[in-house]
Amino acid sequence: MGLLLNLINMELKYECISGVKVKNLMSNNNLKIIDIRDEESFKEEHISNAININESEIKKFLDETSKDTPVLIYCYHGNSSKGAAEYFISQGYEKVYSLDGGYSDYKK
């Protein structure tokens, strides 16, 4: 039984990806790109087609977005997005990505 649980847990992990891989993923029309930075930073600049989500809007996103939709999450430096990615995995999302280095590395 322990081995089975380990296998299940192994499948339910998010993937940290580089900015180069993000650009490749962006060709997937189903990909949802979530910016968890503050609203002002988002307004200044963000990844194309990203949506800015804060805690008060997350329930609506979860209710409206299919669990098999791939989700990319990014923050400022790639730390907070990991916790958010874990949360999305815990909510049943199957393909969740966190941007290594966050937006600051992506825009270089």
N, C-alpha and C positions, 0 to 999 in steps of 0.2 A: 504494500500500500504506500509506503514511504517513497519508493521509486516513482510510482505513478504520480504522486503529488509533486515531486520534483520536476517531472517531465511537463506537467501542466504549468507549473510556475515558470519554467524555462520559456515556454511559448508566450507567456503573458508579460513580456518585457518590451519596453520601448527601445528604440535604437538612436544613439547619438550619431549625427551625420555632419559632414563638412558642408561648407557653403557651395562647393562644386557639386556635391551630390544633391543638394537642395535644388540647384538649377536644373539638374536632370529630372528630379521628381516633379518639378513645376510643369512638365509637359503632360502630366496626368491631370486631365480635366476635373477629376473627382476630388483632387487634393484640396483639403481645407487648411489654410495657413492662418494660424492664430498668433497674434502679437499680444503678449501679456504685459507689455510696458505701459507706462502711464499715458493717458490720452494726449497730453501735449507732445510727448515724444513721437507718438504715432502720427499726429497731425503734421509734425515737421517733416518726417520721412519714414517710410516703411517699405517692406517687400511688396512688390506688385501683387495685387489681389488678396492681400492679408486683411483680416478683420481684427479689430481691437476688442478684446473681451476682458472684462473685469469680473470680480466675484459676483456682482449683482446680475450679470448677464449670462453666466455660465449655465444655469439651469435651462434657460431658453435654448441655448445652443445644443445641449445634451438631448432635450426633448425633440428638437427639429432635425437632428443629424443622425443618419443611420450609423450603427456601430461598425459596419464594414467600410465606412468612408475613411480613407487614409487622412491622418491629421499631423501636420507639422506645427510645432510650438516653438516660439522663440521669445527671448527676453533681451536684456541689455548685453550680458556677458556669458550666457549659457548656463547659469546656475539655477535660477528660479524655474526655468523651463523644464528642468529635470523633474522637479517636484510636481509640476503641472502635468508632465507626461505620465508620471506614475499615477496621478489621479485619474487621467483619462483611461489608462489601462484598467484601473480598479472599477471603472464605470462600464467596462465591457468593450471598449474600442480595441480593434484587432491590430491595426497598423498605426503606431504612434511614433513620431520622430521628434527629437530635440536637437536644435541647431547648436553644434559645438561652437563656443566662442560668442554666441548670440549675435545680435544685429551689428555690434561693433566690429566683429571679424567679417561678417558677411559683406559689409559695404566697402571693405578694403579693396 
